[in-house]
Amino acid sequence: MRDKSFLMIPGPTPVPESVLLEIAKHPIGHRSSEFSKILENVYANLKYVFQTKNDVFVYTASGTGAMCAALENLINEGDHVLCLVLGNFGNRWAKIASSCGAVVEKIEVDTGEVIDPEVLRARLAQDVNKEIKIVTLTHSETSTGAANDVKTLCKIIREHGAISVVDGVTSVCAMECKPDAWGIDVLVSGSQKGFMIPPGLSFLVANDRAWELHEKCKHPSFYFDWDAYRKSTRANSTPYTPAVNLFAGLNVALEMIKQDGIENMNARHKKHAMALRHALQSIGLELVVKDDNKASHSITSVLPPDGISVPDIRKIMKEDFDIVIANGQNKLKDKIFRMGTLGFVCDRDIITAVGALEATLYKLGYKFELGKGVSTAIKELA
Ligand SMILES: *Cc1c(COP(=O)(O)O)cnc(C)c1O
């Protein structure tokens, strides 16, 4: 049905009406005092959301832009970078590091698994000459739905002395993620995921240790240069023309997040992800991430029942129920489907999605106890 579409993909995510209306207004000048007031508010509220005392930079770029902004401000040719890889997004760090001329080493795990802290500890212990300058990791790996124990991993990285660079694109807002308290040296995120606004902005926060390494970076990125961004951010400005309408929308969305409370928002995401996981398991579906403790709270990957295809499930969900769910990526294409519960999502959406998925599977001939998933979700959410 026209205008009924509900996005349950891992970004873009649904956008609140008040944010959409704000974005729909005429653009304002980015050097106006009016815009500067918006920036002042946005920068302050971002520190609240990221739970940091450091400046949070906002780039007019998708999440990958902020990932480039991280590594292109830290790496010199020949630097040794260790990339902890759970899937596609972990691999993206490795590709960006290579593009900066780094010597890249990976620790990779099987689909749905997470990094074992002891494996990381053992690898870093071997590095007696401290050749590893940077360790990259992904908090919530969107391609599989697995989530690393970032707090523990960053503690191990800190003990070694390397700089930790964390992709929090589908974790910030959805999962507890505390750069200052956990010693994450650089953390990035993106607007179209937990922030409840459309694609086009991304975020980066770096601490003093990361800045020390940045000062040794001989050829930092021009567009993403940390020095230029710090100077402007502190002056409630931006170095170049930003996506002004998205900033206006972000301002409204951040007020909503603040009113809700970041802890409440995190807790709600956990409740939704667990309700969805248990509902799907109750109708006999197999999840890619078996252990609740290793699961992302923003994205759930599911294997289709035997004999039922992922494209058919996605097609009926879309055509009959106006719910858009994601396919697997690359080698997981048509092998799994992924349901996002990220950002502007409420209990009703979970119950509806489980109900629609049951109806879809019923139509496709899957044999299960009809209604069991919905009743499981209702009980878990209560
Ligand atoms: C979406 C996403 C990104 C960034 O992707 P863009 O398409 O550049 O916004 C990075 N990491 C993860 C884990 C993501 O889910």
The ligand as a MOL file (V3000), in Angstrom:
LIG
                    3D

  0  0  0     0  0            999 V3000
M  V30 BEGIN CTAB
M  V30 COUNTS 15 15 0 0 0
M  V30 BEGIN ATOM
M  V30 1 C 25.8370 0.7420 7.5580 0
M  V30 2 C 27.1280 0.3890 8.1590 0
M  V30 3 C 28.3130 1.0830 7.8530 0
M  V30 4 C 28.3750 2.2570 6.9430 0
M  V30 5 O 27.8060 2.0800 5.7300 0
M  V30 6 P 27.4020 3.3230 4.8180 0
M  V30 7 O 26.6470 2.6610 3.7280 0
M  V30 8 O 28.6440 3.9790 4.3640 0
M  V30 9 O 26.5800 4.2390 5.6900 0
M  V30 10 C 29.4620 0.7350 8.5100 0
M  V30 11 N 29.4820 -0.2480 9.4150 0
M  V30 12 C 28.3760 -0.9370 9.7580 0
M  V30 13 C 28.4880 -1.9990 10.7820 0
M  V30 14 C 27.1690 -0.6370 9.1410 0
M  V30 15 O 26.0700 -1.3080 9.4770 0
M  V30 END ATOM
M  V30 BEGIN BOND
M  V30 1 1 1 2
M  V30 2 1 2 3
M  V30 3 2 2 14
M  V30 4 1 3 4
M  V30 5 2 3 10
M  V30 6 1 4 5
M  V30 7 1 5 6
M  V30 8 2 6 7
M  V30 9 1 6 8
M  V30 10 1 6 9
M  V30 11 1 10 11
M  V30 12 2 11 12
M  V30 13 1 12 13
M  V30 14 1 12 14
M  V30 15 1 14 15
M  V30 END BOND
M  V30 END CTAB
M  END
